[in-house]
Amino acid sequence: MQDQIIQAAQAYAENGEEYQQAFTAVMAANTSEAAAGLRQIGAGIGAGLAPLGAGMGIGRIGGSTAESIARQPEAAAEIRGASIIFAALIEGVALFAVVVALLTMIL
């Protein structure tokens, strides 16, 4: 990056206006590189937080299911079925979030 700035400054040292245009172009390119780096960092954080949140949510569903079945054993089948559906929905959303985050890193 610094080499590009130095080369642009040397190449356009004779004319101040051309130097300013070259410097602006180089800085714009460097800014877009920094933005791409920040995008990848954000995608990595998102790809890590999505499974963490899903795991916490599924854990809470499991705990609530066990507590509900302990309080009302005759409704165990209905409670278990509903909790499996909720866990599957959370897992699907987490998978979607990870895929979006990884696509953001790649593209």
C-alpha positions as CSV (number, residue, x, y, z in Angstrom):
1,M,0.0,0.0,0.0
2,Q,2.7,2.5,1.0
3,D,4.7,1.6,-2.2
4,Q,1.7,2.6,-4.3
5,I,1.3,5.9,-2.5
6,I,5.0,6.7,-2.9
7,Q,4.9,5.8,-6.6
8,A,1.8,7.9,-7.2
9,A,3.5,10.8,-5.4
10,Q,6.7,10.5,-7.4
11,A,4.8,10.1,-10.7
12,Y,2.7,13.2,-10.2
13,A,5.0,15.4,-8.3
14,E,5.2,17.9,-11.2
15,N,1.5,18.8,-11.2
16,G,-0.3,19.2,-7.8
17,E,-3.8,18.5,-9.2
18,E,-2.9,15.2,-10.8
19,Y,-1.1,14.3,-7.6
20,Q,-4.2,14.9,-5.6
21,Q,-6.3,12.8,-8.0
22,A,-3.8,9.9,-7.9
23,F,-3.6,10.1,-4.1
24,T,-7.4,10.0,-3.8
25,A,-7.6,7.0,-6.1
26,V,-5.0,5.1,-4.1
27,M,-6.6,5.9,-0.8
28,A,-10.0,4.9,-2.1
29,A,-8.5,1.5,-3.1
30,N,-6.9,1.1,0.4
31,T,-10.2,2.0,2.1
32,S,-12.1,-0.7,0.1
33,E,-9.4,-3.3,1.1
34,A,-9.9,-2.3,4.8
35,A,-13.7,-2.6,4.4
36,A,-13.3,-6.1,2.9
37,G,-11.2,-7.1,5.9
38,L,-13.7,-5.8,8.3
39,R,-16.4,-7.6,6.4
40,Q,-14.5,-10.9,6.8
41,I,-14.0,-10.3,10.5
42,G,-17.7,-9.6,11.0
43,A,-18.7,-12.7,9.0
44,G,-16.3,-14.8,11.2
45,I,-17.9,-13.5,14.3
46,G,-21.4,-14.1,13.0
47,A,-20.5,-17.6,11.9
48,G,-19.3,-18.3,15.5
49,L,-22.1,-16.6,17.3
50,A,-24.9,-18.3,15.4
51,P,-24.2,-21.9,16.6
52,L,-23.5,-20.5,20.1
53,G,-27.0,-18.9,20.3
54,A,-28.6,-22.0,18.7
55,G,-27.0,-24.2,21.3
56,M,-28.2,-22.1,24.1
57,G,-31.7,-22.0,22.7
58,I,-31.9,-25.7,22.2
59,G,-30.5,-26.2,25.7
60,R,-33.2,-24.1,27.2
61,I,-35.8,-26.0,25.2
62,G,-34.5,-29.3,26.6
63,G,-34.5,-28.0,30.1
64,S,-38.0,-26.7,29.8
65,T,-39.2,-29.9,28.2
66,A,-37.8,-32.0,31.1
67,E,-39.4,-29.7,33.6
68,S,-42.7,-29.7,31.8
69,I,-42.8,-33.5,31.5
70,A,-41.9,-33.7,35.2
71,R,-44.9,-31.5,36.1
72,Q,-47.3,-33.1,33.8
73,P,-46.3,-36.6,32.8
74,E,-49.5,-37.4,31.0
75,A,-48.7,-34.7,28.3
76,A,-45.2,-36.1,27.7
77,A,-45.8,-37.1,24.1
78,E,-47.2,-33.7,23.1
79,I,-44.5,-31.8,24.9
80,R,-41.7,-33.9,23.5
81,G,-43.1,-33.5,19.9
82,A,-43.4,-29.7,20.2
83,S,-39.9,-29.4,21.6
84,I,-38.4,-31.4,18.8
85,I,-40.1,-29.2,16.3
86,F,-38.9,-26.0,18.0
87,A,-35.4,-27.4,18.2
88,A,-35.4,-28.2,14.5
89,L,-36.6,-24.7,13.7
90,I,-33.8,-23.2,15.8
91,E,-31.3,-25.5,14.1
92,G,-32.5,-24.5,10.7
93,V,-32.1,-20.8,11.4
94,A,-28.7,-21.3,12.9
95,L,-27.6,-23.3,9.8
96,F,-28.9,-20.5,7.6
97,A,-27.0,-17.9,9.6
98,V,-23.8,-19.8,9.3
99,V,-24.2,-20.3,5.5
100,V,-24.9,-16.5,5.1
101,A,-21.9,-15.6,7.2
102,L,-19.6,-18.0,5.2
103,L,-20.9,-16.7,1.9
104,T,-20.2,-13.2,3.1
105,M,-16.6,-14.3,3.8
106,I,-16.2,-15.9,0.4
107,L,-17.9,-13.3,-1.7
